[in-house]
Amino acid sequence: MRSFSAQDAVREMQDGEGIYVVPNFLSEEVRQGLIDVTDQYQPDRFGTVRRLLDKTSYFDPILLHADILETCRLLFGPSFRLGSLDTKILEPRRPDDEAFELRPHVDFPSYDMVGSVEGDANAFYGIPMALKVFIPLSDLTYDSGATAYIPGSQKWHRDPEKNAGEFETRMERGEASRLMVPGGSLAMWSGPLWHADLDNLSDSRRYLTHICMVSGLSARPQVFSQMYPQEYFERAHPKIAELLGAHDLIPAVDPNVLNAA
């Protein structure tokens, strides 16, 4: 896997266009291996395949990549966890499919932290809370629906879902960029960057791996620590077990207290 500068990544994500890209980040073996593993499982109704960590070791070098971990450290300090990991499959459009719906958004947890007015935010305003590690396993082109984003929108601290039509208007004005990269590339962003997946008009499936790293302030260790069987944690790399919150203390509530209330 290719190396990169964590300092440059953070600078571009915070003060630049908002997305930092490393072309051809994965080797061809790992890229194809992740596709092959994904194809072994049935996606949910959203086209997403989840709970893949215990199905393959291909994710391990990504989660343990020194530059990704350093980027997390620069953003969050020493405390951060894995918030989510999945691969989404988007099938080619068929003539009888429903009309495609563009859904511009910002990622978790930013959508809980920004409002419709610039600067309108909660107590965590401006604090890095999440890092999206986005790895398209397929080539992203105009035909396959390369992700559209508004450069610099991570500085606005506004939610496009609360500003109906603004994303589309900015696209029409030519203000949007498209993330067109070869399969196996890495793209990262942090903060409320406006972006949207576009329709797959190619003749091939589109595979997109989404990894979300989160600050310890927003981590929910019980989610992952209870998602995978204990035998997985026994063989997992200690750092990955830590990222999954396997050793975090989870507050327990006495059911008798709840019943008494």
N, C-alpha and C positions, 0 to 999 in steps of 0.2 A: 504494500500500500504506500502511496505517495505521502511524503511529509509536507508540512506547510508551516507558516509562521502564525502562531496563536495570537501574537500581538497585532499582526496585520489583519487577521480575521476579526478581532474585536473592534479594531479601529474602523474597518469597512462596515461592519454591522451597525455600529453606533453612530458614526459620523459621516459615512459614505452613502452609497445607494441603498444599503440595508441588507444585501446578500453577498456572501463571500463564497466563491466557487473554486473548487479544485478539480479540473478536468481529469477524467480517467483515473480516479482515486483508487478504485478496486482493480485487482488483476482480473483477467478474463475468466480464470478458473473460479474465482470467488463470485463474480457477477453471475455466471451461468449456474453455479452451484446454488445460489440463493433462489434463482428462478425455478430450478428443478425441485428444490425443497418446497417452495410455495405451491407448486402445481400438484403436490401430493395431498393437499388438504382442501376441503370445501370452503370457499369464502362465505361470509355472512351476507345478509341482504344488501349490505352497502358495498359488497365486493372486496371486503377486507379479510385477510387471513391473520389471525392473532395467535398468541401463545406459541411462538416459534423458537424461543430461546433453548428449550430443552429438546428440540427436534434436530438441531444442527450446531456444529461448532463454528460455522462461517461468521456468525455475529461476534464471536469473542474478540478477534483482532480489531474489529471496529470499535467496540466498547472499551477496549484496552489501549487504543491508539494514543500514544503519548501526547500528540498535538491536540486531539479532541479533549482529552482530560485536562490539559493545560488551558485550553480555551474555557472550559467549565470553571476552572480555578480562578481565572482572571475575572470571569463574570460574577461568580457566586461566592468566592472564597472557598474555604476548605469543605464546606458542607453542601453536597449536591447528590441527587439520586436520579435513577432512570424513571421517568414519568410514564412513558409508553413506548411500545415497539410493535410495529405491524407492517405488513406489505399489502398494498391495495392493488387490485387488478381492475383495469377498465377495458372492457371488451370493445371491439370496433363497432361503430354505429351501424345499425341495420335499418332498412327502409321503414319497418313497422315500429321502430322505437318511438317513445314519447319525445316531444321536443326537449332539447337540452336546456337546462336551467343553470344560468351562471350564478354562482354563489360566492361572491367576494366576502372575505372574512379576515379576522386576525386569530392567531392560535391561542390555545390555553397556556397560561391563565390570563393572558392579556385582555380577553373579551370580558372578564369580570372586573377589569381595572381601568377601563376607559369609557368615556361617555360620548355624546354626540357633539359636545362643544369642546373646542381645543383647550387643553389644560384642565378639563373637568375629569378628575380621577380620584381614586381612593387613597388611603394612607400609604400604599406601596407605589405611588406614582413615581416613575423614573427609575425604580430599582429593578435590575435585571432579575427576572424570575424564571425564565425558561430559555432553552436553546433548542431550536429545531435543527436536527441533523437529517437532511433529506437526500436520499440516494436513489435516483431513478435507475432502475435496472435495465430499462429500455431507452433507446435514443429518444430524446425530446426534440421534436420538430414542430413546425406549424401544423402539419397533418395529424400528428399523434397527440396534439393538444398540449404543447409546452406551457408550463405554468406562467400566468401573467401576473405582474406585480407593479406597484407604483413606487418608483425609486424615491427614497427619502421619506416615505409615509410613516416609517417607524418613529419619526420625530414629532408627528402630529398628535399622537395619543388620542386618536379618535377611532370609532368603530364604523366600518363601511356599512354594516347591517343597519345602523341607525341613521345612515345618510343615504337613503334610497336613491339609486340611480347615479350617484356621484362617480362610482368606479367605472361604470359603463361610459359616462360622459368623458371621463379622463382618457379612457381607451380610444374613444372616437377622436379626441383631440391629439392623439399620438403621444400621450404622456406615460403610457404603460410600456414596460419592457417585457420581453419573453425570455424565459429561462431555457434556451436551446443548447443542450449539452449532450455529449455521447453517453450511452448507457454505462453505468459504473462510476459516473462523476459524483462529486460531493458538493452540496450546496447547504449553507448554514445561514440562519437568521435568528435574531433575538429581539423581542419587543413586538409592538403592534404593527407589523408590516402588513399592508393591504395586499392580498394576493388571492388568486382564484385558479382552480383547475379548469381547463378548457376541454372541449369535446374531442374524442378520439375519432378522427376521420380517416385514419389509416386502415390498412387491412390486417393489422396485427394487434395482439393484446399489449396493453401498456402496464408495466409493473413499476410500482413506486414504493420504496421502503421509507417509512417515517419513523424516526427515533426522536423522542422528546426528552431532553435532560432538564431537570428542574432544580431550583434552589431548595436547600433544606427547609426553608420557610414554607414552601408549598408542597413538600413531598408527602405522599400518602403511602408509607411503607407497607401497610397492611394489604394494599391492593396487590402488589406483586408477591409479597412473601406468602400470601395465601393462594396465589394463582397457580404456582408450580408445586409439584410433589416434593416431599422432603428429600427423596433420593437425588433429585437434581441438585439441590443445594449442597449435598454431601460431595458431589463431584465437580461442582462449579468452581471456577477460579475465585479465590478469596475476594478480589476486588469487584468482580461481578456480583457475588453474593452481597457485598457491601452496597453496591449501587442499587440492588433490588430491595434493600432495607431488611435483609434477612436477620440482622442482629440488632435492629433498632428496637427500642422499647416502645410498645404500643399501649396506650392507656386502656385499662379495662374498667368496665362499669359493672358493679354488682347488680345482678338482676333484681335482688330483693329491694335495693334502693329505688330502682325504677318502678317496681310494683307498689312500693310505699308511696311514691309520688302520685 
